[in-house]
Amino acid sequence: MSVLSLQQVRLEIGSAKILRGIDLELHAGERLALIGPNGAGKSSLFNLISGRHSDNAKMHGQIFLNKKKISNLLPHQIARQGLARSFQVSNVFTHLSVIDNLSCAVMWHLGFRYTFWRRFSQQNQIHAQAMHLMGIIGLNAQRDQIAGELSYAEQRTLEIGMTVASGAHCILLDEPTAGMSRSETEKTIALIRELSQGKSLLMVEHDMQVVFELADRIAVMVHGEIIACDTPEKIRRHAKVQEAYLGHLESTV
């Protein structure tokens, strides 16, 4: 069953054609990687899906989440439909502690708004869920540390945890391992694999080892178009993909 469906999605900014008729399906419980060279339009596509496009952008086509049209909805409206997204640059509350960051994400998922009063039982529920997730992402030792003081990899880990804490069934991760060492990347791969169980994941990633370890299918974007979408093994052997993107990387994957 399709969770996220893009039908002939096009994006124009002025005279520039950024996306040129994207058709893409993300299936229930699937991990789908979106790859392509810089400037291919991957981040622009993520922005459209999550409702974060500029005022001078013209979008055509349709985007559906669980068969409900989300094209042109605002980001918070799309989030309430069950879609969460992380960003290329860490997007945490830098002046709050790790546990407070996670608590904020849990509050939103439970339907609470950011108020200064709350029943004690509800506070316990928020705290328990935040503590549980903090253990999963491995930041127990940093519980009370201010998020802005965490290492880069720890901030990325916290952001992934917050994205999952939102309760979304469809998750978009934008270059989750960018800037990480190999050991940090391996930990993040394991974390994403665990946290995405039972959810649908669409991720942009340049590290091909991450892509081939995590993805059930891979979509390849070049010049605003999807030129192939298939299993990792078939993508590895795809002639057009080799020519456009993977050729010089083949020995590393």
C-alpha positions as CSV (number, residue, x, y, z in Angstrom):
1,M,0.0,0.0,0.0
2,S,1.3,3.5,-0.9
3,V,1.8,5.8,2.1
4,L,3.3,8.7,0.2
5,S,2.4,9.3,-3.5
6,L,3.8,12.0,-5.8
7,Q,2.1,12.4,-9.2
8,Q,3.7,14.5,-11.9
9,V,5.2,16.9,-9.4
10,R,6.9,19.9,-11.0
11,L,8.5,22.9,-9.5
12,E,9.4,26.2,-11.1
13,I,11.2,29.2,-9.5
14,G,11.1,32.0,-12.0
15,S,12.2,30.6,-15.3
16,A,14.2,27.8,-13.7
17,K,12.6,24.3,-13.8
18,I,13.7,22.6,-10.6
19,L,11.5,19.5,-10.7
20,R,10.4,18.0,-14.0
21,G,7.4,15.7,-13.5
22,I,8.3,13.5,-10.5
23,D,6.3,10.2,-10.0
24,L,7.3,8.4,-6.8
25,E,5.6,6.0,-4.4
26,L,6.7,5.2,-0.8
27,H,5.2,2.0,0.4
28,A,4.0,1.1,3.9
29,G,6.9,0.0,6.1
30,E,9.5,0.7,3.3
31,R,12.8,2.4,3.5
32,L,13.3,4.4,0.3
33,A,16.5,6.3,-0.4
34,L,16.7,9.2,-2.8
35,I,20.1,9.8,-4.3
36,G,21.6,12.0,-7.0
37,P,24.3,14.5,-7.6
38,N,24.3,18.0,-5.9
39,G,21.7,20.2,-7.6
40,A,19.5,17.3,-8.7
41,G,16.5,18.7,-6.8
42,K,16.4,16.3,-3.8
43,S,16.1,19.0,-1.1
44,S,13.6,20.9,-3.2
45,L,11.5,17.8,-3.4
46,F,11.7,17.3,0.4
47,N,10.7,20.9,0.9
48,L,7.6,20.4,-1.3
49,I,6.5,17.2,0.4
50,S,6.8,18.9,3.9
51,G,5.2,22.1,2.8
52,R,8.4,24.3,3.0
53,H,8.6,26.0,-0.4
54,S,9.2,29.7,-1.1
55,D,6.4,32.1,-2.0
56,N,7.8,32.6,-5.6
57,A,7.8,28.9,-6.3
58,K,5.2,27.4,-8.6
59,M,4.3,23.9,-7.8
60,H,2.3,21.6,-10.1
61,G,1.1,18.0,-9.7
62,Q,-0.3,16.3,-6.6
63,I,1.1,14.8,-3.4
64,F,-0.9,12.4,-1.3
65,L,-0.2,11.1,2.2
66,N,-2.4,8.0,3.0
67,K,-4.5,8.9,0.0
68,K,-5.2,12.4,1.4
69,K,-4.0,15.3,-0.7
70,I,-1.4,17.4,1.1
71,S,-0.2,19.5,-1.9
72,N,0.1,23.2,-0.8
73,L,-0.8,22.5,2.8
74,L,1.3,24.3,5.5
75,P,4.0,22.4,7.3
76,H,2.1,22.1,10.6
77,Q,-1.0,20.9,8.7
78,I,1.1,18.2,7.0
79,A,2.8,17.2,10.3
80,R,-0.7,16.6,11.8
81,Q,-1.4,14.2,8.9
82,G,1.5,12.0,10.2
83,L,4.6,13.2,8.4
84,A,7.8,14.3,10.1
85,R,11.0,15.6,8.7
86,S,14.6,16.2,9.8
87,F,16.9,18.7,8.1
88,Q,20.5,18.8,6.6
89,V,21.5,21.1,9.4
90,S,20.6,20.0,12.9
91,N,17.3,21.5,14.0
92,V,17.0,21.1,17.7
93,F,16.2,23.6,20.5
94,T,19.8,24.5,21.3
95,H,19.0,26.3,24.6
96,L,17.0,23.4,26.0
97,S,18.4,20.2,27.6
98,V,18.3,16.8,25.8
99,I,15.3,15.6,27.9
100,D,13.4,18.8,27.4
101,N,13.9,18.6,23.6
102,L,12.5,15.1,23.6
103,S,9.7,16.1,25.9
104,C,8.6,18.9,23.6
105,A,8.4,16.4,20.7
106,V,6.4,13.9,22.8
107,M,4.0,16.7,23.9
108,W,3.1,17.5,20.4
109,H,2.6,13.8,19.5
110,L,0.3,13.4,22.5
111,G,-1.8,16.4,21.4
112,F,-0.6,18.8,24.0
113,R,0.3,22.4,23.2
114,Y,3.2,24.3,24.8
115,T,1.5,25.6,27.9
116,F,2.9,26.4,31.4
117,W,0.5,24.1,33.3
118,R,-0.3,20.5,32.9
119,R,-1.9,17.7,35.0
120,F,0.7,15.8,36.9
121,S,-0.4,12.5,35.3
122,Q,0.1,14.0,31.9
123,Q,3.5,15.3,32.9
124,N,4.4,11.7,34.0
125,Q,3.3,10.3,30.6
126,I,5.4,12.9,28.7
127,H,8.5,12.2,30.9
128,A,8.2,8.5,30.7
129,Q,8.0,8.5,26.9
130,A,10.9,11.0,26.6
131,M,13.0,8.9,29.0
132,H,12.3,5.7,27.0
133,L,13.2,7.3,23.7
134,M,16.4,8.9,25.2
135,G,17.5,5.4,26.2
136,I,16.9,4.1,22.6
137,I,19.0,6.8,21.0
138,G,21.7,6.4,23.6
139,L,21.8,9.8,25.2
140,N,21.1,8.9,28.8
141,A,24.4,10.3,29.9
142,Q,23.6,13.6,28.3
143,R,20.1,13.9,29.7
144,D,20.5,17.3,31.3
145,Q,23.1,18.7,28.9
146,I,22.1,21.7,26.8
147,A,21.5,20.5,23.2
148,G,23.7,23.3,21.8
149,E,26.6,21.9,23.7
150,L,26.3,18.4,22.3
151,S,28.7,17.2,19.6
152,Y,27.5,17.4,16.0
153,A,26.8,13.7,15.8
154,E,24.9,13.8,19.1
155,Q,22.8,16.7,17.9
156,R,21.9,14.7,14.7
157,T,21.0,11.7,16.9
158,L,18.8,13.9,19.1
159,E,17.0,15.3,16.0
160,I,16.3,11.9,14.7
161,G,14.9,11.0,18.1
162,M,12.7,14.0,18.1
163,T,11.5,13.3,14.6
164,V,10.4,9.8,15.7
165,A,9.0,11.1,19.0
166,S,6.5,13.1,16.9
167,G,4.6,9.8,16.4
168,A,4.6,10.2,12.6
169,H,4.2,7.1,10.5
170,C,6.0,8.7,7.5
171,I,9.5,10.0,8.2
172,L,11.7,12.1,5.9
173,L,15.4,12.2,6.8
174,D,17.6,14.7,5.0
175,E,21.3,13.5,4.9
176,P,21.1,12.0,8.5
177,T,24.8,10.9,8.5
178,A,26.4,14.0,6.8
179,G,29.6,15.1,8.5
180,M,29.9,12.0,10.7
181,S,32.9,9.7,11.2
182,R,32.6,6.1,10.1
183,S,32.0,4.9,13.6
184,E,29.3,7.6,14.2
185,T,27.8,6.6,10.8
186,E,27.6,3.0,11.8
187,K,25.8,3.9,15.1
188,T,23.4,6.1,13.2
189,I,22.6,3.3,10.6
190,A,21.7,1.0,13.5
191,L,19.6,3.7,15.1
192,I,17.7,4.5,12.0
193,R,17.1,0.8,11.3
194,E,15.6,0.4,14.8
195,L,13.5,3.6,14.9
196,S,12.1,3.1,11.4
197,Q,10.6,-0.3,12.2
198,G,6.9,-0.3,11.3
199,K,7.2,3.2,9.7
200,S,7.7,4.4,6.2
201,L,11.0,6.2,5.6
202,L,12.2,8.4,2.7
203,M,15.8,9.6,3.1
204,V,18.2,11.7,1.1
205,E,21.7,10.4,1.6
206,H,25.1,10.8,-0.2
207,D,26.9,8.1,1.7
208,M,26.4,5.1,-0.6
209,Q,27.3,2.6,2.2
210,V,24.4,4.0,4.2
211,V,22.1,3.8,1.2
212,F,22.9,0.2,0.4
213,E,22.8,-1.0,4.0
214,L,19.4,0.7,4.8
215,A,17.3,1.0,1.7
216,D,14.7,-1.4,0.4
217,R,14.5,0.6,-2.8
218,I,16.6,3.4,-4.3
219,A,15.3,6.3,-6.4
220,V,17.9,8.2,-8.5
221,M,17.3,11.8,-9.3
222,V,19.2,13.7,-12.0
223,H,18.3,17.2,-13.3
224,G,15.0,17.3,-11.5
225,E,13.9,13.9,-12.8
226,I,13.7,10.3,-11.4
227,I,15.7,8.3,-13.9
228,A,15.3,4.9,-12.0
229,C,13.7,3.5,-8.9
230,D,14.4,-0.1,-8.0
231,T,16.0,-2.5,-5.6
232,P,19.6,-1.8,-4.5
233,E,21.1,-4.6,-6.6
234,K,19.2,-3.5,-9.8
235,I,20.2,0.1,-9.2
236,R,23.8,-0.9,-8.8
237,R,23.7,-2.5,-12.3
238,H,21.4,0.1,-14.0
239,A,23.2,1.5,-17.0
240,K,21.7,5.0,-16.9
241,V,22.5,5.3,-13.2
242,Q,26.1,4.2,-13.7
243,E,26.5,6.8,-16.4
244,A,24.8,9.6,-14.5
245,Y,25.9,9.1,-10.9
246,L,27.3,5.8,-9.6
247,G,30.1,4.9,-12.0
248,H,33.0,6.3,-10.0
249,L,31.5,5.1,-6.7
250,E,31.0,1.5,-7.7
251,S,34.2,0.3,-6.1
252,T,33.1,1.8,-2.7
253,V,29.7,0.2,-2.5
